[in-house]
């Protein structure tokens, strides 16, 4: 496939993804899985999880972060730029139009019902993404403990997400160091 054709395909895939990402960037993961992993086999399902973790750990909009990472993997810097442009095109146009007419739109009861329906479906899509991410990432007892601890820290103790992520990274490094030392002692 020629470079320009692949870049155009990448743009239109992320245009589609951007147009379907309501509520949060997490809503795009099932579409990325379908379009990029299953349909085109450009990345595998394990890589999707890696890109999700990568995108979450960076500042900025998660949909742009993941578009940039996936685009870069597929076609380098040009791919990253094209995927980012694709994922922001439709949301940008939609938000410009809606913000221009927002007060008038919100007076229409049908618009309120549509927005409410979109919110409900978005919850289902995010839940689906959550289940897929969990299945592909949480594989051993240590990861399950980190997962449950993160949920508890967030929900019950209201600890900001960035502190939970940083703490998980530190704990994982300590755990890996301890396990490495145990293995080295067994070998010696």
C-alpha positions in Angstrom: 0.0 0.0 0.0 1.4 3.4 -0.9 2.4 5.8 1.8 -0.3 8.4 0.9 -3.0 5.8 0.6 -2.1 4.4 4.0 -2.1 7.9 5.5 -5.5 8.6 4.0 -6.8 5.4 5.3 -5.4 6.2 8.8 -7.0 9.7 8.6 -10.5 8.3 7.7 -10.3 5.6 10.3 -9.5 8.1 13.1 -12.1 10.5 11.6 -14.6 7.7 12.2 -13.3 7.0 15.6 -13.4 10.7 16.6 -16.9 11.0 15.4 -18.0 8.0 17.6 -16.1 9.0 20.7 -18.8 10.4 23.0 -18.3 11.0 26.7 -14.7 10.1 27.0 -11.7 8.7 25.1 -12.4 5.3 26.5 -15.4 5.0 24.2 -13.0 4.8 21.3 -11.2 1.6 22.4 -13.8 -0.9 21.1 -13.7 0.9 17.7 -9.8 0.9 17.7 -9.9 -2.8 18.5 -12.3 -3.5 15.7 -10.8 -1.2 13.0 -7.1 -1.3 13.7 -6.5 -4.7 15.4 -9.1 -7.1 14.1 -10.0 -5.6 10.7 -6.6 -4.4 9.5 -4.2 -6.2 11.9 -2.0 -3.1 12.2 -1.5 -3.8 15.9 -2.5 -6.7 18.1 -4.8 -6.8 21.1 -1.9 -6.8 23.6 -0.5 -3.6 21.9 -3.9 -1.9 22.3 -3.5 -2.4 26.1 0.0 -0.9 25.9 -1.2 2.1 23.9 -4.1 2.6 26.4 -1.7 2.6 29.3 0.7 4.9 27.4 -2.1 7.3 26.5 -3.5 7.4 30.0 -0.1 8.2 31.5 0.4 11.4 29.4 -1.3 14.8 29.9 -3.9 15.8 27.4 -6.9 14.3 25.7 -6.7 10.5 25.7 -8.2 10.1 22.2 -5.5 12.4 20.8 -2.8 10.6 22.8 -3.8 7.2 21.5 -4.3 8.4 17.9 -0.8 9.9 18.0 0.7 6.6 19.4 -1.1 4.3 17.0 -0.5 6.6 14.0 3.2 6.7 14.9 3.3 2.9 15.1 1.6 2.6 11.7 3.3 5.4 9.7 5.8 7.2 11.8 5.5 11.0 12.6 3.3 11.6 9.5 1.0 8.8 10.8 0.8 10.4 14.2 -0.1 13.8 12.8 -2.7 12.4 10.4 -4.3 10.2 13.0 -4.4 13.2 15.5 -6.0 15.4 12.8 -8.5 12.6 12.0 -9.6 12.1 15.6 -10.1 15.8 16.3 -11.8 16.9 13.0 -15.4 15.8 13.6 -15.5 16.6 17.3 -14.1 20.0 16.6 -16.7 20.7 13.9 -19.5 19.3 16.1 -18.5 21.3 19.2 -18.2 24.5 17.2 -21.7 24.1 15.7 -23.2 23.0 19.0 -21.6 25.8 21.0 -22.9 28.3 18.5 -26.5 27.1 18.9 -26.2 25.6 22.4 -28.9 27.7 24.2 -31.4 27.2 21.3 -30.7 23.5 21.1 -31.1 22.9 24.9 -34.6 24.4 24.7 -35.7 21.6 22.4 -36.9 18.6 24.5 -35.9 16.1 21.7 -32.3 17.4 22.0 -32.3 16.8 25.7 -33.6 13.2 25.1 -30.9 12.6 22.5 -28.1 13.9 24.8 -29.5 11.7 27.6 -29.5 8.7 25.3 -25.9 9.4 24.2 -24.8 9.6 27.8 -26.5 6.2 28.6 -24.9 4.5 25.6 -21.5 6.1 26.4 -21.6 4.4 29.8 -22.2 1.1 28.2 -19.3 1.6 25.7 -16.9 2.7 28.4 -17.9 -0.3 30.5 -17.2 -2.6 27.5 -13.8 -0.9 27.1 -13.2 -1.4 30.8 -13.9 -5.1 30.6 -11.7 -5.5 27.5 -8.8 -3.6 29.1 -9.2 -5.6 32.3 -9.1 -8.9 30.5 -6.1 -8.1 28.5 -4.1 -6.4 31.3 -4.9 -8.0 34.7 -3.2 -11.4 34.5 -1.7 -12.1 37.9 -2.3 -11.6 41.6 0.0 -8.6 41.8 -1.9 -6.8 39.0 -5.2 -7.7 40.7 -4.0 -6.2 44.0 -2.9 -3.0 42.2 -6.2 -2.8 40.3 -8.3 -3.2 43.4 -6.1 -0.9 45.4 -6.5 1.8 42.7 -10.2 1.5 42.8 -10.4 1.7 46.6 -8.0 4.7 46.6 -10.0 6.5 44.0 -13.6 5.7 45.1 -13.3 5.6 48.9 -10.3 7.9 49.6 -10.8 10.3 46.7 -7.1 10.2 45.9 -6.4 12.1 42.6 -5.7 9.8 39.6 -2.2 11.1 39.0 -1.1 10.1 42.5 -2.6 6.6 42.1 -0.7 6.1 38.8 2.6 7.4 40.3 2.1 5.2 43.4 1.3 2.1 41.2 4.5 2.8 39.2 6.6 3.0 42.3 5.1 -0.1 43.8 5.6 -2.0 40.6 9.3 -1.0 40.5 9.7 -2.1 44.1 7.9 -5.4 43.5 10.0 -6.1 40.4 13.2 -5.4 42.3 12.1 -7.7 45.2 11.2 -10.5 42.7 14.5 -10.0 40.8 16.4 -10.4 44.1 14.4 -13.5 45.0 15.2 -15.1 41.6 18.9 -14.2 41.9 19.1 -15.7 45.4 17.5 -19.0 44.1 20.0 -19.1 41.3 23.0 -18.5 43.6 
